[in-house]
Amino acid sequence: MEAAESRPSTGQASEVSWQNVPTQTITAGGVNFAYRELGKQNGGTPVVFLVHLAAVLDNWDPRVMDGIAAKQHVIAFDNRGIGASSGTPSNSMEQMADDAVAFIKAMGLQQVDLLGFSMGGMVAQEIALKEPQLVRKMVLAGTGPAGGEGISSVAWVTFYDMLRGFLTGQDAKQFLFFTRTPTGIEAGKAFLERLKERTQDRDKDITVSAFMAQLRALHAWGNKTPADLSAIKQPVLVVNGDDDRMVPTPNSRDLSRRLPNSQLIIYPDAGHGGLFQFHAEFVHSTLEFLSR
């Protein structure tokens, strides 16, 4: 596969963070994939981040990205038709997995660790089933298996909380990602402020058509026949909050039971965005898991 890439100078590595790391592009299969890369000087197996519904590069928490990039080589990208990446958006997890594999191979990577959040965790499972030799370890946060409890209802929950956000003048993620307790509300506000830290070279927002394609993919995933996850032999860290509205927490427990080499972390008084609410703990656990 031919790969044409554009890599602007990033200056001194010590000065680069998620707030200012340049957005680069690489071409694979006729798609120009937008991506950002941190911590390459750390070497080792790169950690490829797979993002959630409706998200682009700027939806990753800077504390998580910088925290993991302090010790690991971190790569995040926009899949086909999302953000600054070209092409028509995929409307199935299987297609998204194929696109992610095309990107990973175009980057010249022989093996990667996958960190998938929500929809990204579903894509990660597909990658591990399709191309097991490509995956060393996985971190699956706020996600669930094919056919999992409540996953086919994600669209309804999302639209309901988007309406709640509109009526109260708040970002829908405050409702979708965090509990409505005082602790959860404050954690949500802090997270949303962190997402604003990058002011230059921000990514393009997702389009309505791409968002609808992703909702179709989630609905199909929720109605899909469950896969045999015992085929995934790689070590997996499964993480969630104890009160996930989007992908109900029992899915994380189910994933951990069905994956033969997994460990489970459930954060208290936390929702779908538990990895962002408990970002320091999440970074510590992830780095410890990846370094084993």
DRENLUMBA-123520 format. One line per 10 residues: number of its first residue (from 0); their letters; for each residue x negated, y negated, z negated of C-alpha. Coordinates in steps of 0.001 Angstrom, whole numbers. Layout:
NUM> A> X/Y/Z | ...
% end
This chain:
0> MEAAESRPST> 0/0/0 | -1423/-3373/977 | -1718/-5902/-1804 | -2217/-9597/-1172 | -2729/-11632/-4285 | -3139/-15189/-5442 | -5120/-15631/-8647 | -5772/-19217/-9709 | -8633/-19929/-12085 | -7542/-19658/-15703
10> GQASEVSWQN> -10459/-21542/-17231 | -11953/-20219/-20446 | -10180/-17137/-21756 | -10207/-18485/-25321 | -7969/-21405/-24287 | -5367/-19338/-22482 | -2117/-18449/-24233 | 1427/-17570/-23184 | 2166/-21287/-23311 | -247/-22125/-20486
20> VPTQTITAGG> -1344/-18924/-18718 | -912/-19434/-14947 | 1806/-17653/-13029 | 266/-15537/-10275 | 1683/-13533/-7378 | 920/-10188/-5784 | 2628/-8656/-2764 | 3861/-5063/-2637 | 6344/-3542/-226 | 7209/-6933/1232
30> VNFAYRELGK> 8030/-8418/-2196 | 6045/-11252/-3749 | 6002/-10382/-7458 | 5434/-13239/-9912 | 3454/-12250/-12991 | 1371/-13515/-15888 | -1629/-11775/-17403 | -3311/-12249/-20784 | -6093/-10496/-22682 | -7704/-8856/-19664
40> QNGGTPVVFL> -11063/-9230/-21403 | -9862/-6762/-24068 | -10017/-3905/-21566 | -8266/-643/-22312 | -4907/485/-21001 | -2842/-2524/-19837 | 536/-3102/-21507 | 3198/-3872/-18884 | 6240/-5718/-20271 | 9719/-4945/-18880
50> VHLAAVLDNW> 12214/-7669/-19703 | 15875/-7808/-20737 | 19114/-8631/-18917 | 19138/-12068/-17229 | 15562/-12780/-18357 | 12534/-14203/-16569 | 8926/-14631/-17722 | 9807/-17541/-20009 | 12187/-15371/-22057 | 9330/-13467/-23715
60> DPRVMDGIAA> 8567/-14677/-27241 | 5155/-16437/-27217 | 4357/-14965/-30663 | 4837/-11432/-29350 | 2874/-12052/-26147 | -49/-13845/-27803 | -45/-11415/-30726 | -363/-8323/-28560 | -2728/-10033/-26092 | -5115/-10729/-28998
70> KQHVIAFDNR> -6092/-7062/-28849 | -4603/-5674/-25609 | -4483/-6447/-21887 | -931/-7772/-21358 | 941/-8104/-18045 | 4519/-9372/-17624 | 6269/-9737/-14285 | 9556/-10663/-12613 | 11098/-7698/-10822 | 12376/-7986/-7257
80> GIGASSGTPS> 14770/-10906/-6754 | 14327/-12151/-10344 | 12828/-15517/-11328 | 10017/-16470/-8962 | 9771/-13004/-7345 | 11133/-12676/-3819 | 13539/-10107/-2409 | 17041/-8837/-3094 | 17753/-7928/-6746 | 18080/-4239/-7562
90> NSMEQMADDA> 21463/-3038/-8881 | 20335/215/-10520 | 17784/1186/-13158 | 16330/3699/-10718 | 15624/971/-8140 | 14198/-1329/-10807 | 11875/1492/-11872 | 10732/2029/-8278 | 10023/-1707/-7940 | 8088/-1747/-11221
100> VAFIKAMGLQ> 5999/1216/-10066 | 5278/-594/-6773 | 4094/-3632/-8742 | 1927/-1563/-11115 | 270/300/-8240 | -265/-2927/-6264 | -2125/-4274/-9305 | -4485/-1310/-8929 | -3569/185/-12307 | -4028/3931/-12727
110> QVDLLGFSMG> -2237/4201/-16073 | -316/1760/-18249 | 1506/1422/-21542 | 5090/201/-21144 | 6843/-2201/-23501 | 10505/-2339/-22519 | 13096/-4476/-24272 | 16824/-3745/-23796 | 17369/-3231/-20052 | 13584/-3074/-19712
120> GMVAQEIALK> 13558/-80/-22056 | 15974/1715/-19744 | 13702/971/-16774 | 10742/2273/-18815 | 12516/5593/-19402 | 13113/5947/-15655 | 9447/5209/-14909 | 8306/7831/-17427 | 10629/10433/-15874 | 9721/9557/-12262
130> EPQLVRKMVL> 5964/8934/-12632 | 4832/10534/-15907 | 1166/10407/-14973 | 1386/6599/-14781 | 2476/6168/-18412 | 251/6631/-21479 | 2546/5296/-24243 | 5854/3423/-24514 | 7412/905/-26878 | 11221/860/-26489
140> AGTGPAGGEG> 12971/-2013/-28285 | 16706/-2699/-28512 | 17533/-76/-25938 | 19246/3248/-25419 | 19431/6364/-23256 | 21530/6840/-20131 | 25136/7437/-21147 | 24464/5920/-24563 | 27086/4572/-26945 | 28531/1215/-25889
150> ISSVAWVTFY> 26051/565/-23066 | 28748/462/-20374 | 30377/-2375/-22405 | 27313/-4654/-22346 | 28921/-6902/-19715 | 31998/-7488/-21880 | 29904/-8274/-24983 | 27659/-10562/-22931 | 30518/-12570/-21408 | 32255/-12834/-24782
160> DMLRGFLTGQ> 29133/-14230/-26448 | 28419/-16515/-23485 | 31895/-17965/-24059 | 31198/-18287/-27799 | 27973/-20101/-26972 | 29717/-22434/-24522 | 32491/-23287/-26988 | 30033/-24015/-29807 | 27311/-25695/-27735 | 24792/-22956/-28514
170> DAKQFLFFTR> 22618/-20564/-26516 | 24427/-17225/-26106 | 21270/-15452/-27332 | 22001/-16859/-30788 | 25029/-14542/-30858 | 23748/-11693/-28671 | 20306/-11223/-30262 | 20751/-12198/-33916 | 23081/-11455/-36822 | 25513/-14092/-38094
180> TPTGIEAGKA> 23968/-14069/-41567 | 21988/-17121/-42744 | 18742/-15226/-42131 | 19783/-14153/-38628 | 21008/-17632/-37661 | 17730/-19253/-38761 | 15693/-16572/-36959 | 17663/-17227/-33777 | 17059/-20974/-33950 | 13335/-20444/-34479
190> FLERLKERTQ> 13135/-17997/-31551 | 14947/-20363/-29189 | 12548/-23176/-30150 | 9547/-20944/-29414 | 10909/-20269/-25917 | 10600/-24021/-25200 | 6885/-24220/-26043 | 5814/-23751/-22419 | 6575/-27007/-20610 | 4525/-26701/-17396
200> DRDKDITVSA> 4817/-24104/-14588 | 7992/-22624/-16017 | 9687/-19754/-14213 | 12838/-20069/-12139 | 16085/-19146/-13878 | 17849/-15984/-12827 | 20504/-16447/-10141 | 24152/-15543/-10671 | 23927/-12829/-7997 | 20876/-11260/-9687
210> FMAQLRALHA> 22628/-11369/-13068 | 25678/-9615/-11618 | 23461/-6975/-9973 | 21864/-6269/-13373 | 25275/-5985/-15040 | 26256/-3395/-12416 | 23064/-1491/-13192 | 23839/-1533/-16920 | 27415/-358/-16361 | 26185/2543/-14196
220> WGNKTPADLS> 23498/3431/-16755 | 26093/3503/-19528 | 28249/5916/-17514 | 25369/8066/-16267 | 24919/11692/-17294 | 22326/11776/-20111 | 18798/12697/-19024 | 16646/15405/-20599 | 14362/13123/-22593 | 12423/16101/-23958
230> AIKQPVLVVN> 10536/15879/-20650 | 8938/12636/-21900 | 5931/13914/-23840 | 4175/10556/-24266 | 4062/8885/-27690 | 6975/6434/-28024 | 7635/3717/-30610 | 11375/2987/-30874 | 12372/-332/-32485 | 15660/-2129/-33185
240> GDDDRMVPTP> 17556/-4217/-35690 | 20102/-2516/-37946 | 23047/-4432/-36401 | 22584/-4541/-32612 | 25735/-5814/-30864 | 24446/-5441/-27287 | 22984/-1928/-27330 | 24378/-491/-30568 | 21711/630/-33042 | 22791/4316/-33032
250> NSRDLSRRLP> 21285/4450/-29512 | 17829/3805/-30946 | 18263/6606/-33462 | 19516/8872/-30661 | 16489/7984/-28507 | 14098/8734/-31342 | 15743/12122/-31996 | 15635/13129/-28317 | 12074/11995/-27584 | 9742/14726/-28867
260> NSQLIIYPDA> 6845/12422/-29785 | 8460/9309/-31248 | 8565/7116/-34318 | 11443/4800/-35274 | 11452/1347/-36906 | 14763/-315/-37860 | 14557/-3916/-39107 | 17002/-5034/-41829 | 19543/-7832/-41282 | 18536/-7999/-37629
270> GHGGLFQFHA> 20248/-7565/-34291 | 19259/-6869/-30701 | 16346/-9318/-30976 | 14848/-7666/-34054 | 11412/-7582/-32390 | 11526/-11401/-32129 | 12978/-11988/-35595 | 10279/-9737/-37111 | 7630/-10695/-34551 | 4670/-10475/-36951
280> EFVHSTLEFL> 5665/-7007/-38128 | 6485/-5908/-34583 | 3104/-7055/-33248 | 1284/-5304/-36109 | 3200/-2029/-35605 | 2788/-2150/-31822 | -961/-2791/-31978 | -1390/-12/-34523 | 642/2376/-32358 | -1212/1519/-29144
290> SR> -4641/1841/-30781 | -4120/5410/-32028
% end
